[in-house]
Amino acid sequence: MNKKIEKVLGITILSLIGLGLLAALLAFFNKVLKTDHAIFSISFVALLSGLFFESFRISESWLSVIKIFFGSFAFSFLSFLPGKHEGIYDFENHFNSWIYVFLIFFVIATLIDNYEKIVPQLTEGITLIQSLSFIYWVVDHELLNRNSLLLISVVIIGFIFSVFSVFSALTYFTLSKNTRFILSFWSSIMMLLFSIDNIYHIYKNENIETSLYLSKEAFTAIQFFFLGISSIYIAQNSLMFLRFIPTRGAFFNSEYFNGLYDLKREHVERYSEEQVHFGYSIIYIIVVLIVYWMNYKFHYLPRNTIIWACMVLLPILLSISFKKRRRR
């Protein structure tokens, strides 16, 4: 059987097993609690499916995902412990929080277990796509029309970084350590920005189950699916960016600057020294610009959805292109 078909079947079977187990457990508790609250929602299924999909795609191992699933499942029951200042124990509230605790443990465990595979993911092609996405995000938000000097200044700085990213992808100048650090740091900022924007727009939407339109249900499910896929990278980039902020115990002292040196090295090491072929860069620029222009003009998908679709799907195509290029 073709390896790609085996991989798709593996993702499907693993997702169905995991979701089946969770569905059975949630249905049992829902019956015991005798509550009308929708604990097991379609949005949760879509979110978890995206997380399963990306976890398997990264690890390429059923055993790894199963191990992470059951480990996260076991540790997530810590959420049922009573709080320090909790008066009357409310089982239903603990159960509702358990779902999110499980997801958090799953993301963290996937990040730790596959750290060496996740870290060296960044390339010129990925930051190129992210930078074009940032430009689209600014244009679609009409941020340059705002009467805020601070906001316009921040946007201009973002444009400078974006132009630098595009220039890097279109040229063959050596990717020095400083260049890789700048591009990696800029990637972290964009991922954090897109993450906050995506989460905000997803959770302000009405619940899928209460929507009257099938198309809106589908779009919302897609958004949750991409949120599941991106959650691992959201966690990784958020941590790498937030670690630049000094803590009380290391406020611009020697400990802080030593940690800063290590963090800079991590940024450099996670950025590939291999340069994107000029032809591939041109193709990705044309494809991304066409997709964003069409969506800007006809509003096929919400802004956050089309951005994450491009940032998730195009790097996969980019990696396939690299593999084919290496075989030649």
N, C-alpha and C positions, 0 to 999 in steps of 0.2 A: 504494500500500500504506500502511496505517496506520503512523504514525511509531512508535507503541509496539511494534507487531509487528516493524517493521524493527529497532528497538533490541534486542528479545529475540533475533531471528535473528542480529544482529551479535554479541551477547555469546556465543551458542551456537557460531557458526562460529569466532570468534576463539579461544574456549576450546579447541575441538576441535583447531584447527591448532596452537596452542601446546602443548597436552598431547600431541598426536601426535608433535611434534618431540622433546619431552622423553622420551616413552615409547620412541621409536626409539633415542635416544642412550643412555638408561639400559639398555635391553635389550641394546644392543651391548656396553657396558662390562661388564654383568653376565655376558655370555657370554665375553668376553675374560678377565675376572677368575676365571671358573669358581668362583663362590662361591654358597653356599646362602643368604647373607644377603639379605633382602628389601629391596633398595635402592629399588625403585619400588612404594610401598604405596598402598592406597586412601586412607589418611588424607592422604598427600601430595597426591593428586589432588584430594581435597575441599578441602584448604587452598588449593591453587593456583587451583582453580575459583572459590572465594570471592574471592580476591585479584584475579583477572581480572575478575570480575563487577563489583566495586566500582570498580576502576580505569576500566573502560569507562563505568560509570554516572556517575562524576565528570567525566571528560574529554569524554564523548559523541563520541569520535573513535577510529575504528579505527587511524588512522595514529599517533596519540599512544601507544596501547597497544602497537602493533607496534614502535614506536621504543624504548619503554621495555623491552619484552621482549628485543629483540636487544641493546640496550645493556647491560642487566643480565646477559644471557647471556655477552657478551664479557668484561665486567669480572669476572664470577664465576670465571673461569679463573685469577685471581690466587691462588685458594685452593690451586692445585696447586704453587705455589712452595714449595721446602723451607724449613722453619723455621730460625731462626738457630742454635738449639742441637739441631737434629734430627740424630740419628746415622744410622740406616738409614732410607732413604726408603721410606715405606709408602704406595703408590699408592692402595690401597683406603680407607685412613683419610682421605686427602686428597679422594677422590671422594665419600665419605659427607658430609664437611663442605661440599663444593662445593654440594650441594643447598640447604643452609641459607644459604650465602653468596649464592647466586642469589636466594633469597627476600628476604634483607635488602636487596640492591641494588635489587630490584624495588620494595619498599616505599619506600625512600629516594628513588628516582628518581620514583616516582608522587607522593610528597609534594612534591618540589621542582618538578616539571613542572606540577603543578596547585595550587600553593600558594595562589594568589589565589581559587581555587574552593573549596578545603578550609577555609581560615581563616574566612570569613564564614558558617560553617555553623550556629553556635549561635543558638538562639532560646529564648524563654520556654517554648515547648512542649517542646523537647528537654530542658532542665534540669528541667522538671516531671516528665517520664517518668523521667529519671535519678534524681531525688530519691525518687519512689515506689518505684523499683527498689531504692534504698538501704534504704528502710524494710523492704521485703520481705526483702532480704538479711539484715538484722539480725534480723528476726523468725524467719526460717527457720533461721538459725544459732543462735537462742536465746542471743544474746550478753548480753541483759539479765539472764539467769539465772546468769551467770558471777560467781564471787567475786573479781573483779578491779576495784579502784577506778579504776585507770588506764584499763582497757578500757571501763568504764561511762561514765567521764568523756568519752572520745573519742566514744563512741556518742551521748551527749547533745549534744555539740557538733555532731555530724553531723545529729542531729534538728533542731537549731536552724536550721542552714543549709537543711535540707529544707523546714521550715515556711516559711522566708523565700522559698524558690523557689516553693512552692505559692501563697503570698500574692501574690507578684509576678505569677504567671500568672492569678490570679483578680481582680486589680484593674487599674486603668488609671493608676496612678501613673507619672509620667515615669521612664523608664529612664535615670537619670543615669549619668555615667561611673563613679562609685564603685559603683553598683548593678550595672552590667554587669561591672565588674571582679570583684566578689564572686561573682556567678553563674558567670562564666567560670572563676574559680579553683576554685570548688567543683566545677564540671564536670570539671576536670582531675583533681582528687583522686579523684572517683568513678570516672572512666575508668581511672585507674591501679589503684585497688582492685579493680574488676571484672576488669581485665585479668590481674592476678596470680592472682586466684581462679580465673578461667577457664582459664588456662594450667596451673595446678597440677592442677585436676580433670581436664582433658583428658589430660594426659600421665601421670597415675597410673592411667588406665584401661588395660585390656589392649589389645593390638594388635587392630585390626579383623580381620585375617586369621586370628587364633587364636580369635576369639569363636565360640561354638557357637550363638548365637541371632541370627537375622536382624534382629530388632527392635533388639537392642543394637548391631549393626553399623550400622544406619541412624541411630540416635541419635548414635553416635560420629562418623559421617560428617557429620551435620548440625552437630555441635559444631565440627569442623574447618573446615567451610564458613563458619560464622559467624566463626571465628577469622581466616580469610582476609579476610573482608569488613572486620572491625574492626581488622586489623593496621595499616592506614594511620592510623586515628584513635588507636590505641594509641601508635604512634610519635610522632605530633604532640603528644598530651596529655602523654606522658611527658617529652618534651623541654621543653615549656612549664612543667611542674611542677619538673623537676630543675634548671632554670636559676635557680630561686630559691636553690638551695644555693650558698654561696660556695666558690670554688676557692682553691687555695694562693696564686695570683698576685693574687687579688682578694678578700681576706678582710675584708669590711665596710669597704673603703676607697672613695675617690671613684669608682674604676673600677667597683666592684661596684654602687654606688648609681646610677650612670649607666646601667648595664646593666639595673638593676631598673626604672628609669623607662621604658626602651624596652620591657621585657617587659610592664609594666603597660599601656602603650599598645597592644601587640599583643593583650592579653586584651580590652581595651575595644573595639578595632576588629573583632575576630572575633565580637563579640556584636551581633546585630541590634537596632536601635532600634525596629523594628516590633513592636507588642504583639499577643499572641495574643487573639483574640476570646473573650469570657467563655464563650460557648456551646461553643466548641471545647475550652476548658480543662475544662469540666464533662464533656464527652463522653470526653475522654482519661482523666480521673481515673476515671470509671465503668468504662471498658473495661479499663484497666490493673489496677484493683483486682479486677475480676471474674476476669481472667486469672490474677493472682497468687493469689487466694483459691482458685480451682479447682485450681491446681497445688499449692498448699500442702496442700489437703485430700486430693487424689487422686493426687498425685505422677505426673502424666502425663510430665513431662520433668525432667531434672536441673535443679537451681536455676540453675546458670550458663548452661545452654542457654536456658531460658525468659527469663532476664534479657536476654541478648544478642539473642534473637529480638524482644523488645519494643523494645529500644533501636535495633535496626537497621530493623525493618519499620515501626514506628509513625511515626518521623520522616519516612519516605518518604511515608506517607499524609498527614502533617501538611503537607509541602511541596506536595503535590497540592491540598490544601484551600486553601492560601494562594494558589496560582495561579488556582484557580477564583474565589476571593474578589476578586482583583485585576481579573479580566475583567469582573466585574459593574459 
